Amino acid sequence: MKAIINVFLKNGVLDSQGKAVQHALSGHGFETVRDVRVGKQIIVEMDESDVAVAKEKVAHMCEELLANTVIEEYEIEIQK
């Protein structure tokens, strides 16, 4: 089973990397870009047959290690 975890900054947290990308895009002629947020994607392959159990385990991984829950949020997608 594969878990795809998308981690991104919470709304209201300054995304300096996103602002730098937005500025660079504008400099390359993409003036219509209003905002850019940069996050990370983590893909975890695991030996688990139950989707609910897999999602619960991955959520625990996120809370413990993969995301800084003070400033970041995450979304989990489980693929069989």
VMD Tcl script that builds the backbone (N, CA, C; Angstrom):
set m [mol new atoms 240]
animate dup $m
set s [atomselect $m all]
$s set {name element resname resid chain x y z} {
  {N N MET 1 A 0.850 -1.165 0.000}
  {CA C MET 1 A 0.000 0.000 0.000}
  {C C MET 1 A 0.897 1.230 0.000}
  {N N LYS 2 A 0.435 2.285 -0.656}
  {CA C LYS 2 A 1.207 3.521 -0.757}
  {C C LYS 2 A 0.424 4.655 -0.100}
  {N N ALA 3 A 1.134 5.427 0.699}
  {CA C ALA 3 A 0.557 6.628 1.302}
  {C C ALA 3 A 1.258 7.836 0.701}
  {N N ILE 4 A 0.455 8.781 0.232}
  {CA C ILE 4 A 0.994 10.030 -0.290}
  {C C ILE 4 A 0.595 11.125 0.691}
  {N N ILE 5 A 1.596 11.785 1.245}
  {CA C ILE 5 A 1.374 12.809 2.263}
  {C C ILE 5 A 1.813 14.152 1.692}
  {N N ASN 6 A 0.908 15.095 1.660}
  {CA C ASN 6 A 1.230 16.455 1.238}
  {C C ASN 6 A 1.257 17.335 2.478}
  {N N VAL 7 A 2.394 17.986 2.699}
  {CA C VAL 7 A 2.595 18.839 3.868}
  {C C VAL 7 A 2.754 20.273 3.375}
  {N N PHE 8 A 2.047 21.188 4.015}
  {CA C PHE 8 A 2.105 22.584 3.602}
  {C C PHE 8 A 1.918 23.479 4.818}
  {N N LEU 9 A 2.386 24.711 4.687}
  {CA C LEU 9 A 2.262 25.666 5.789}
  {C C LEU 9 A 0.806 26.038 6.018}
  {N N LYS 10 A 0.449 26.238 7.265}
  {CA C LYS 10 A -0.902 26.679 7.604}
  {C C LYS 10 A -1.132 28.087 7.052}
  {N N ASN 11 A -2.397 28.396 6.786}
  {CA C ASN 11 A -2.740 29.758 6.383}
  {C C ASN 11 A -2.297 30.721 7.470}
  {N N GLY 12 A -1.753 31.839 7.067}
  {CA C GLY 12 A -1.286 32.831 8.025}
  {C C GLY 12 A 0.189 32.711 8.351}
  {N N VAL 13 A 0.812 31.584 7.998}
  {CA C VAL 13 A 2.247 31.413 8.214}
  {C C VAL 13 A 2.961 31.897 6.959}
  {N N LEU 14 A 3.912 32.805 7.113}
  {CA C LEU 14 A 4.640 33.363 5.992}
  {C C LEU 14 A 5.402 32.267 5.255}
  {N N ASP 15 A 5.174 32.177 3.957}
  {CA C ASP 15 A 5.867 31.203 3.109}
  {C C ASP 15 A 6.911 31.953 2.288}
  {N N SER 16 A 8.092 32.150 2.848}
  {CA C SER 16 A 9.128 32.928 2.170}
  {C C SER 16 A 9.600 32.243 0.891}
  {N N GLN 17 A 9.637 30.926 0.885}
  {CA C GLN 17 A 10.024 30.209 -0.329}
  {C C GLN 17 A 8.965 30.415 -1.419}
  {N N GLY 18 A 7.714 30.374 -1.051}
  {CA C GLY 18 A 6.636 30.624 -1.999}
  {C C GLY 18 A 6.714 32.025 -2.578}
  {N N LYS 19 A 7.005 33.014 -1.731}
  {CA C LYS 19 A 7.133 34.391 -2.201}
  {C C LYS 19 A 8.304 34.526 -3.172}
  {N N ALA 20 A 9.422 33.841 -2.884}
  {CA C ALA 20 A 10.577 33.888 -3.789}
  {C C ALA 20 A 10.232 33.269 -5.147}
  {N N VAL 21 A 9.490 32.170 -5.136}
  {CA C VAL 21 A 9.073 31.537 -6.386}
  {C C VAL 21 A 8.124 32.460 -7.149}
  {N N GLN 22 A 7.180 33.079 -6.435}
  {CA C GLN 22 A 6.250 34.011 -7.077}
  {C C GLN 22 A 7.014 35.158 -7.744}
  {N N HIS 23 A 7.989 35.698 -7.044}
  {CA C HIS 23 A 8.792 36.788 -7.586}
  {C C HIS 23 A 9.556 36.327 -8.833}
  {N N ALA 24 A 10.134 35.128 -8.784}
  {CA C ALA 24 A 10.877 34.595 -9.928}
  {C C ALA 24 A 9.950 34.371 -11.124}
  {N N LEU 25 A 8.754 33.844 -10.866}
  {CA C LEU 25 A 7.791 33.642 -11.953}
  {C C LEU 25 A 7.414 34.972 -12.599}
  {N N SER 26 A 7.198 35.979 -11.773}
  {CA C SER 26 A 6.864 37.308 -12.287}
  {C C SER 26 A 7.998 37.831 -13.167}
  {N N GLY 27 A 9.224 37.591 -12.734}
  {CA C GLY 27 A 10.388 38.016 -13.508}
  {C C GLY 27 A 10.535 37.282 -14.827}
  {N N HIS 28 A 9.896 36.135 -14.937}
  {CA C HIS 28 A 9.927 35.357 -16.180}
  {C C HIS 28 A 8.674 35.588 -17.025}
  {N N GLY 29 A 7.923 36.627 -16.707}
  {CA C GLY 29 A 6.783 36.984 -17.531}
  {C C GLY 29 A 5.448 36.412 -17.100}
  {N N PHE 30 A 5.391 35.750 -15.956}
  {CA C PHE 30 A 4.139 35.169 -15.460}
  {C C PHE 30 A 3.502 36.114 -14.437}
  {N N GLU 31 A 3.126 37.297 -14.896}
  {CA C GLU 31 A 2.620 38.330 -13.995}
  {C C GLU 31 A 1.246 38.015 -13.422}
  {N N THR 32 A 0.521 37.075 -14.013}
  {CA C THR 32 A -0.830 36.776 -13.532}
  {C C THR 32 A -0.837 35.874 -12.295}
  {N N VAL 33 A 0.316 35.382 -11.885}
  {CA C VAL 33 A 0.389 34.532 -10.683}
  {C C VAL 33 A 0.182 35.417 -9.458}
  {N N ARG 34 A -0.879 35.136 -8.687}
  {CA C ARG 34 A -1.213 35.946 -7.510}
  {C C ARG 34 A -0.463 35.504 -6.263}
  {N N ASP 35 A -0.300 34.196 -6.098}
  {CA C ASP 35 A 0.294 33.682 -4.865}
  {C C ASP 35 A 0.881 32.310 -5.138}
  {N N VAL 36 A 1.929 31.968 -4.429}
  {CA C VAL 36 A 2.549 30.644 -4.527}
  {C C VAL 36 A 2.794 30.146 -3.111}
  {N N ARG 37 A 2.419 28.915 -2.854}
  {CA C ARG 37 A 2.718 28.246 -1.585}
  {C C ARG 37 A 3.539 27.012 -1.925}
  {N N VAL 38 A 4.630 26.814 -1.240}
  {CA C VAL 38 A 5.505 25.674 -1.488}
  {C C VAL 38 A 5.357 24.697 -0.331}
  {N N GLY 39 A 5.201 23.431 -0.660}
  {CA C GLY 39 A 5.091 22.401 0.356}
  {C C GLY 39 A 6.010 21.240 0.020}
  {N N LYS 40 A 5.736 20.124 0.612}
  {CA C LYS 40 A 6.526 18.930 0.320}
  {C C LYS 40 A 5.592 17.740 0.214}
  {N N GLN 41 A 6.026 16.762 -0.544}
  {CA C GLN 41 A 5.260 15.524 -0.684}
  {C C GLN 41 A 6.143 14.372 -0.221}
  {N N ILE 42 A 5.565 13.521 0.600}
  {CA C ILE 42 A 6.270 12.355 1.130}
  {C C ILE 42 A 5.472 11.132 0.695}
  {N N ILE 43 A 6.148 10.159 0.109}
  {CA C ILE 43 A 5.499 8.928 -0.329}
  {C C ILE 43 A 6.048 7.778 0.512}
  {N N VAL 44 A 5.151 7.065 1.164}
  {CA C VAL 44 A 5.526 5.970 2.052}
  {C C VAL 44 A 4.914 4.678 1.507}
  {N N GLU 45 A 5.753 3.705 1.241}
  {CA C GLU 45 A 5.292 2.363 0.871}
  {C C GLU 45 A 5.221 1.552 2.157}
  {N N MET 46 A 4.114 0.865 2.355}
  {CA C MET 46 A 3.974 0.107 3.598}
  {C C MET 46 A 3.255 -1.213 3.364}
  {N N ASP 47 A 3.537 -2.176 4.199}
  {CA C ASP 47 A 2.866 -3.471 4.183}
  {C C ASP 47 A 1.665 -3.394 5.099}
  {N N GLU 48 A 0.547 -3.014 4.542}
  {CA C GLU 48 A -0.696 -2.906 5.294}
  {C C GLU 48 A -1.832 -3.174 4.327}
  {N N SER 49 A -2.798 -3.972 4.732}
  {CA C SER 49 A -3.905 -4.315 3.835}
  {C C SER 49 A -5.182 -3.543 4.133}
  {N N ASP 50 A -5.292 -2.971 5.316}
  {CA C ASP 50 A -6.487 -2.236 5.723}
  {C C ASP 50 A -6.257 -0.738 5.528}
  {N N VAL 51 A -7.059 -0.111 4.664}
  {CA C VAL 51 A -6.893 1.308 4.349}
  {C C VAL 51 A -7.042 2.184 5.592}
  {N N ALA 52 A -8.023 1.892 6.416}
  {CA C ALA 52 A -8.258 2.697 7.623}
  {C C ALA 52 A -7.075 2.601 8.584}
  {N N VAL 53 A -6.543 1.405 8.744}
  {CA C VAL 53 A -5.386 1.219 9.632}
  {C C VAL 53 A -4.166 1.933 9.056}
  {N N ALA 54 A -3.977 1.835 7.746}
  {CA C ALA 54 A -2.854 2.509 7.099}
  {C C ALA 54 A -2.949 4.018 7.300}
  {N N LYS 55 A -4.134 4.575 7.104}
  {CA C LYS 55 A -4.309 6.023 7.261}
  {C C LYS 55 A -4.044 6.447 8.698}
  {N N GLU 56 A -4.497 5.651 9.643}
  {CA C GLU 56 A -4.261 5.949 11.058}
  {C C GLU 56 A -2.768 5.924 11.376}
  {N N LYS 57 A -2.059 4.927 10.854}
  {CA C LYS 57 A -0.611 4.832 11.097}
  {C C LYS 57 A 0.130 6.007 10.475}
  {N N VAL 58 A -0.256 6.372 9.258}
  {CA C VAL 58 A 0.408 7.480 8.580}
  {C C VAL 58 A 0.112 8.797 9.301}
  {N N ALA 59 A -1.105 8.975 9.774}
  {CA C ALA 59 A -1.432 10.177 10.543}
  {C C ALA 59 A -0.550 10.262 11.789}
  {N N HIS 60 A -0.326 9.137 12.424}
  {CA C HIS 60 A 0.548 9.109 13.604}
  {C C HIS 60 A 1.973 9.472 13.206}
  {N N MET 61 A 2.440 8.966 12.057}
  {CA C MET 61 A 3.776 9.321 11.563}
  {C C MET 61 A 3.887 10.833 11.356}
  {N N CYS 62 A 2.841 11.414 10.790}
  {CA C CYS 62 A 2.833 12.858 10.537}
  {C C CYS 62 A 2.881 13.643 11.837}
  {N N GLU 63 A 2.064 13.245 12.793}
  {CA C GLU 63 A 2.012 13.944 14.076}
  {C C GLU 63 A 3.329 13.832 14.842}
  {N N GLU 64 A 3.994 12.692 14.703}
  {CA C GLU 64 A 5.225 12.448 15.460}
  {C C GLU 64 A 6.480 12.978 14.772}
  {N N LEU 65 A 6.515 12.932 13.415}
  {CA C LEU 65 A 7.792 13.179 12.757}
  {C C LEU 65 A 7.708 13.947 11.442}
  {N N LEU 66 A 6.757 13.645 10.603}
  {CA C LEU 66 A 6.781 14.132 9.223}
  {C C LEU 66 A 6.313 15.573 9.053}
  {N N ALA 67 A 5.519 16.074 9.970}
  {CA C ALA 67 A 5.018 17.449 9.866}
  {C C ALA 67 A 5.242 18.188 11.182}
  {N N ASN 68 A 5.535 19.456 11.067}
  {CA C ASN 68 A 5.612 20.313 12.248}
  {C C ASN 68 A 4.206 20.883 12.429}
  {N N THR 69 A 3.416 20.237 13.245}
  {CA C THR 69 A 1.989 20.579 13.341}
  {C C THR 69 A 1.720 21.952 13.966}
  {N N VAL 70 A 2.729 22.607 14.467}
  {CA C VAL 70 A 2.556 23.970 14.961}
  {C C VAL 70 A 2.333 24.919 13.786}
  {N N ILE 71 A 3.073 24.710 12.693}
  {CA C ILE 71 A 2.986 25.614 11.547}
  {C C ILE 71 A 2.558 24.926 10.248}
  {N N GLU 72 A 2.441 23.594 10.255}
  {CA C GLU 72 A 2.122 22.873 9.027}
  {C C GLU 72 A 0.845 22.046 9.173}
  {N N GLU 73 A 0.194 21.841 8.043}
  {CA C GLU 73 A -0.938 20.928 7.933}
  {C C GLU 73 A -0.536 19.835 6.966}
  {N N TYR 74 A -1.299 18.756 6.963}
  {CA C TYR 74 A -0.999 17.679 6.034}
  {C C TYR 74 A -2.282 17.031 5.551}
  {N N GLU 75 A -2.184 16.441 4.374}
  {CA C GLU 75 A -3.267 15.651 3.788}
  {C C GLU 75 A -2.694 14.291 3.447}
  {N N ILE 76 A -3.506 13.261 3.656}
  {CA C ILE 76 A -3.065 11.890 3.396}
  {C C ILE 76 A -3.960 11.266 2.343}
  {N N GLU 77 A -3.331 10.641 1.353}
  {CA C GLU 77 A -4.049 9.851 0.351}
  {C C GLU 77 A -3.475 8.448 0.387}
  {N N ILE 78 A -4.336 7.453 0.549}
  {CA C ILE 78 A -3.895 6.061 0.569}
  {C C ILE 78 A -4.254 5.421 -0.782}
  {N N GLN 79 A -3.265 4.784 -1.390}
  {CA C GLN 79 A -3.477 4.054 -2.641}
  {C C GLN 79 A -3.158 2.590 -2.412}
  {N N LYS 80 A -4.023 1.740 -2.973}
  {CA C LYS 80 A -3.779 0.297 -2.844}
  {C C LYS 80 A -2.784 -0.164 -3.856}
}
mol reanalyze $m
mol bondsrecalc $m
mol representation Tube
mol addrep $m
